[in-house]
Amino acid sequence: MCESNVYLIDKNGKESLYFELVDKIVPGSNTVLLENILGQKKTANARIKELALVDHRIVLEEI
C-alpha cells in the first residue's frame, strides 16, 4: 500500500495525527489539500515540512 498518515505540528510545536490513509496531496500557497483512499478530503493551513514515503509519514507545519 502507498498511503501515508499525515501529522500536523501546531504553533506550539506539538505533533499529532491529522489524517490517515492519504494518497493525494495538493499544496497551495498557504494550504495543503489532502485526500484519502476513501475519498474524504481535509484542508490544512500548513506547509509541508517532511515527506518520509518509505515510512508512510507526512509531516505538516501549521502556519
N, CA, C and O atoms as CSV, one atom per row, in Angstrom:
chain,resi,resn,atom,element,x,y,z
A,1,MET,N,N,0.837,-1.169,0.000
A,1,MET,CA,C,0.000,0.000,0.000
A,1,MET,C,C,0.888,1.240,0.000
A,1,MET,O,O,1.970,1.239,0.586
A,2,CYS,N,N,0.429,2.279,-0.651
A,2,CYS,CA,C,1.218,3.507,-0.801
A,2,CYS,C,C,0.672,4.661,0.022
A,2,CYS,O,O,1.196,5.772,-0.065
A,3,GLU,N,N,-0.353,4.434,0.808
A,3,GLU,CA,C,-0.951,5.515,1.576
A,3,GLU,C,C,-0.048,5.908,2.743
A,3,GLU,O,O,0.771,5.123,3.220
A,4,SER,N,N,-0.228,7.146,3.180
A,4,SER,CA,C,0.561,7.664,4.295
A,4,SER,C,C,-0.348,8.299,5.332
A,4,SER,O,O,-1.458,8.733,5.024
A,5,ASN,N,N,0.132,8.347,6.554
A,5,ASN,CA,C,-0.547,9.105,7.594
A,5,ASN,C,C,0.068,10.503,7.636
A,5,ASN,O,O,1.271,10.678,7.445
A,6,VAL,N,N,-0.785,11.484,7.891
A,6,VAL,CA,C,-0.338,12.876,7.937
A,6,VAL,C,C,-0.377,13.343,9.381
A,6,VAL,O,O,-1.369,13.160,10.087
A,7,TYR,N,N,0.724,13.949,9.803
A,7,TYR,CA,C,0.840,14.502,11.144
A,7,TYR,C,C,0.970,16.013,11.030
A,7,TYR,O,O,1.604,16.521,10.105
A,8,LEU,N,N,0.368,16.727,11.975
A,8,LEU,CA,C,0.391,18.186,11.966
A,8,LEU,C,C,1.105,18.688,13.204
A,8,LEU,O,O,0.778,18.304,14.327
A,9,ILE,N,N,2.088,19.556,12.984
A,9,ILE,CA,C,2.762,20.234,14.092
A,9,ILE,C,C,2.077,21.583,14.257
A,9,ILE,O,O,2.084,22.407,13.342
A,10,ASP,N,N,1.476,21.807,15.445
A,10,ASP,CA,C,0.761,23.067,15.664
A,10,ASP,C,C,1.745,24.180,16.021
A,10,ASP,O,O,2.956,23.968,16.085
A,11,LYS,N,N,1.200,25.353,16.248
A,11,LYS,CA,C,2.046,26.522,16.514
A,11,LYS,C,C,2.809,26.420,17.827
A,11,LYS,O,O,3.771,27.157,18.046
A,12,ASN,N,N,2.385,25.507,18.705
A,12,ASN,CA,C,3.099,25.281,19.970
A,12,ASN,C,C,4.156,24.190,19.847
A,12,ASN,O,O,4.836,23.871,20.822
A,13,GLY,N,N,4.297,23.618,18.654
A,13,GLY,CA,C,5.294,22.587,18.421
A,13,GLY,C,C,4.821,21.177,18.714
A,13,GLY,O,O,5.607,20.233,18.638
A,14,LYS,N,N,3.540,21.020,19.049
A,14,LYS,CA,C,3.001,19.691,19.360
A,14,LYS,C,C,2.594,18.978,18.072
A,14,LYS,O,O,1.876,19.532,17.240
A,15,GLU,N,N,3.065,17.741,17.924
A,15,GLU,CA,C,2.741,16.941,16.743
A,15,GLU,C,C,1.617,15.966,17.073
A,15,GLU,O,O,1.639,15.297,18.107
A,16,SER,N,N,0.623,15.896,16.167
A,16,SER,CA,C,-0.469,14.951,16.371
A,16,SER,C,C,-0.937,14.410,15.019
A,16,SER,O,O,-0.754,15.043,13.979
A,17,LEU,N,N,-1.537,13.240,15.064
A,17,LEU,CA,C,-2.080,12.622,13.860
A,17,LEU,C,C,-3.217,13.497,13.338
A,17,LEU,O,O,-4.123,13.851,14.091
A,18,TYR,N,N,-3.173,13.843,12.060
A,18,TYR,CA,C,-4.166,14.731,11.464
A,18,TYR,C,C,-5.114,13.989,10.519
A,18,TYR,O,O,-6.313,14.269,10.503
A,19,PHE,N,N,-4.581,13.034,9.721
A,19,PHE,CA,C,-5.396,12.361,8.710
A,19,PHE,C,C,-4.715,11.051,8.334
A,19,PHE,O,O,-3.492,10.993,8.206
A,20,GLU,N,N,-5.507,10.005,8.157
A,20,GLU,CA,C,-4.951,8.690,7.853
A,20,GLU,C,C,-5.233,8.272,6.412
A,20,GLU,O,O,-6.176,8.752,5.783
A,21,LEU,N,N,-4.400,7.374,5.906
A,21,LEU,CA,C,-4.565,6.739,4.598
A,21,LEU,C,C,-4.613,7.728,3.441
A,21,LEU,O,O,-5.397,7.563,2.506
A,22,VAL,N,N,-3.779,8.749,3.506
A,22,VAL,CA,C,-3.742,9.794,2.480
A,22,VAL,C,C,-3.021,9.274,1.245
A,22,VAL,O,O,-1.945,8.681,1.333
A,23,ASP,N,N,-3.643,9.513,0.088
A,23,ASP,CA,C,-2.989,9.111,-1.163
A,23,ASP,C,C,-2.879,10.257,-2.166
A,23,ASP,O,O,-2.346,10.074,-3.260
A,24,LYS,N,N,-3.379,11.439,-1.798
A,24,LYS,CA,C,-3.264,12.599,-2.688
A,24,LYS,C,C,-3.025,13.848,-1.852
A,24,LYS,O,O,-3.710,14.092,-0.859
A,25,ILE,N,N,-2.019,14.646,-2.283
A,25,ILE,CA,C,-1.674,15.899,-1.615
A,25,ILE,C,C,-1.584,16.985,-2.673
A,25,ILE,O,O,-0.882,16.830,-3.672
A,26,VAL,N,N,-2.297,18.089,-2.453
A,26,VAL,CA,C,-2.252,19.214,-3.385
A,26,VAL,C,C,-1.858,20.462,-2.586
A,26,VAL,O,O,-2.687,21.031,-1.876
A,27,PRO,N,N,-0.590,20.889,-2.700
A,27,PRO,CA,C,-0.176,22.088,-1.968
A,27,PRO,C,C,-0.679,23.358,-2.642
A,27,PRO,O,O,-0.701,23.459,-3.868
A,28,GLY,N,N,-1.081,24.326,-1.820
A,28,GLY,CA,C,-1.468,25.648,-2.296
A,28,GLY,C,C,-0.522,26.675,-1.708
A,28,GLY,O,O,0.509,26.312,-1.143
A,29,SER,N,N,-0.853,27.942,-1.830
A,29,SER,CA,C,0.046,28.981,-1.323
A,29,SER,C,C,0.130,28.964,0.203
A,29,SER,O,O,1.224,29.104,0.751
A,30,ASN,N,N,-0.981,28.797,0.896
A,30,ASN,CA,C,-0.987,28.742,2.363
A,30,ASN,C,C,-1.766,27.551,2.893
A,30,ASN,O,O,-2.056,27.485,4.087
A,31,THR,N,N,-2.108,26.615,2.026
A,31,THR,CA,C,-2.898,25.460,2.429
A,31,THR,C,C,-2.353,24.190,1.791
A,31,THR,O,O,-1.591,24.221,0.825
A,32,VAL,N,N,-2.772,23.082,2.369
A,32,VAL,CA,C,-2.473,21.774,1.792
A,32,VAL,C,C,-3.787,21.000,1.772
A,32,VAL,O,O,-4.418,20.806,2.812
A,33,LEU,N,N,-4.195,20.561,0.584
A,33,LEU,CA,C,-5.399,19.744,0.434
A,33,LEU,C,C,-4.989,18.281,0.461
A,33,LEU,O,O,-4.080,17.868,-0.259
A,34,LEU,N,N,-5.664,17.502,1.294
A,34,LEU,CA,C,-5.365,16.087,1.453
A,34,LEU,C,C,-6.604,15.275,1.094
A,34,LEU,O,O,-7.728,15.670,1.402
A,35,GLU,N,N,-6.387,14.143,0.442
A,35,GLU,CA,C,-7.489,13.235,0.142
A,35,GLU,C,C,-7.034,11.820,0.465
A,35,GLU,O,O,-5.918,11.423,0.132
A,36,ASN,N,N,-7.921,11.055,1.125
A,36,ASN,CA,C,-7.541,9.689,1.473
A,36,ASN,C,C,-8.171,8.688,0.514
A,36,ASN,O,O,-8.897,9.070,-0.404
A,37,ILE,N,N,-7.891,7.404,0.730
A,37,ILE,CA,C,-8.348,6.371,-0.194
A,37,ILE,C,C,-9.860,6.192,-0.173
A,37,ILE,O,O,-10.414,5.556,-1.069
A,38,LEU,N,N,-10.539,6.744,0.836
A,38,LEU,CA,C,-11.996,6.670,0.919
A,38,LEU,C,C,-12.672,7.857,0.241
A,38,LEU,O,O,-13.899,7.945,0.218
A,39,GLY,N,N,-11.872,8.770,-0.312
A,39,GLY,CA,C,-12.411,9.949,-0.975
A,39,GLY,C,C,-12.683,11.110,-0.041
A,39,GLY,O,O,-13.176,12.150,-0.478
A,40,GLN,N,N,-12.372,10.954,1.237
A,40,GLN,CA,C,-12.550,12.039,2.195
A,40,GLN,C,C,-11.456,13.073,1.979
A,40,GLN,O,O,-10.325,12.730,1.634
A,41,LYS,N,N,-11.801,14.347,2.186
A,41,LYS,CA,C,-10.845,15.433,1.976
A,41,LYS,C,C,-10.734,16.288,3.228
A,41,LYS,O,O,-11.696,16.453,3.977
A,42,LYS,N,N,-9.542,16.827,3.437
A,42,LYS,CA,C,-9.281,17.786,4.508
A,42,LYS,C,C,-8.337,18.836,3.963
A,42,LYS,O,O,-7.493,18.552,3.114
A,43,THR,N,N,-8.488,20.048,4.457
A,43,THR,CA,C,-7.579,21.134,4.113
A,43,THR,C,C,-6.923,21.632,5.396
A,43,THR,O,O,-7.589,21.807,6.417
A,44,ALA,N,N,-5.632,21.855,5.336
A,44,ALA,CA,C,-4.898,22.362,6.490
A,44,ALA,C,C,-4.219,23.673,6.107
A,44,ALA,O,O,-3.675,23.800,5.010
A,45,ASN,N,N,-4.252,24.630,7.004
A,45,ASN,CA,C,-3.486,25.868,6.837
A,45,ASN,C,C,-2.072,25.556,7.308
A,45,ASN,O,O,-1.706,25.821,8.453
A,46,ALA,N,N,-1.289,24.988,6.402
A,46,ALA,CA,C,0.018,24.472,6.774
A,46,ALA,C,C,0.918,24.410,5.553
A,46,ALA,O,O,0.502,24.656,4.421
A,47,ARG,N,N,2.166,24.071,5.830
A,47,ARG,CA,C,3.131,23.820,4.762
A,47,ARG,C,C,3.703,22.430,4.990
A,47,ARG,O,O,3.694,21.918,6.109
A,48,ILE,N,N,4.194,21.833,3.928
A,48,ILE,CA,C,4.798,20.512,4.036
A,48,ILE,C,C,6.183,20.674,4.654
A,48,ILE,O,O,7.022,21.417,4.143
A,49,LYS,N,N,6.408,19.972,5.755
A,49,LYS,CA,C,7.703,20.038,6.426
A,49,LYS,C,C,8.568,18.826,6.063
A,49,LYS,O,O,9.775,18.959,5.861
A,50,GLU,N,N,7.950,17.650,5.981
A,50,GLU,CA,C,8.731,16.440,5.731
A,50,GLU,C,C,7.872,15.390,5.035
A,50,GLU,O,O,6.702,15.205,5.370
A,51,LEU,N,N,8.468,14.711,4.070
A,51,LEU,CA,C,7.852,13.563,3.421
A,51,LEU,C,C,8.776,12.375,3.640
A,51,LEU,O,O,9.901,12.363,3.141
A,52,ALA,N,N,8.317,11.390,4.374
A,52,ALA,CA,C,9.081,10.163,4.598
A,52,ALA,C,C,8.251,9.028,4.000
A,52,ALA,O,O,7.544,8.316,4.713
A,53,LEU,N,N,8.347,8.876,2.700
A,53,LEU,CA,C,7.448,7.984,1.983
A,53,LEU,C,C,7.681,6.514,2.299
A,53,LEU,O,O,6.727,5.736,2.313
A,54,VAL,N,N,8.910,6.117,2.550
A,54,VAL,CA,C,9.174,4.727,2.918
A,54,VAL,C,C,8.494,4.400,4.253
A,54,VAL,O,O,8.031,3.280,4.468
A,55,ASP,N,N,8.445,5.385,5.132
A,55,ASP,CA,C,7.803,5.220,6.442
A,55,ASP,C,C,6.307,5.521,6.406
A,55,ASP,O,O,5.625,5.397,7.424
A,56,HIS,N,N,5.793,5.917,5.236
A,56,HIS,CA,C,4.370,6.266,5.069
A,56,HIS,C,C,3.979,7.388,6.033
A,56,HIS,O,O,2.951,7.315,6.707
A,57,ARG,N,N,4.811,8.415,6.085
A,57,ARG,CA,C,4.635,9.508,7.046
A,57,ARG,C,C,4.847,10.851,6.353
A,57,ARG,O,O,5.846,11.071,5.669
A,58,ILE,N,N,3.881,11.736,6.552
A,58,ILE,CA,C,3.960,13.104,6.027
A,58,ILE,C,C,3.757,14.043,7.195
A,58,ILE,O,O,2.830,13.875,7.987
A,59,VAL,N,N,4.634,15.039,7.301
A,59,VAL,CA,C,4.534,15.994,8.411
A,59,VAL,C,C,4.238,17.373,7.846
A,59,VAL,O,O,4.941,17.861,6.961
A,60,LEU,N,N,3.197,17.987,8.365
A,60,LEU,CA,C,2.825,19.354,8.008
A,60,LEU,C,C,3.098,20.254,9.205
A,60,LEU,O,O,3.046,19.817,10.355
A,61,GLU,N,N,3.391,21.519,8.913
A,61,GLU,CA,C,3.611,22.501,9.967
A,61,GLU,C,C,2.586,23.612,9.812
A,61,GLU,O,O,2.508,24.252,8.764
A,62,GLU,N,N,1.809,23.835,10.846
A,62,GLU,CA,C,0.756,24.856,10.828
A,62,GLU,C,C,1.349,26.250,10.624
A,62,GLU,O,O,2.376,26.597,11.208
A,63,ILE,N,N,0.671,27.048,9.775
A,63,ILE,CA,C,1.116,28.441,9.571
A,63,ILE,C,C,0.024,29.400,9.951
A,63,ILE,O,O,0.205,30.614,9.850
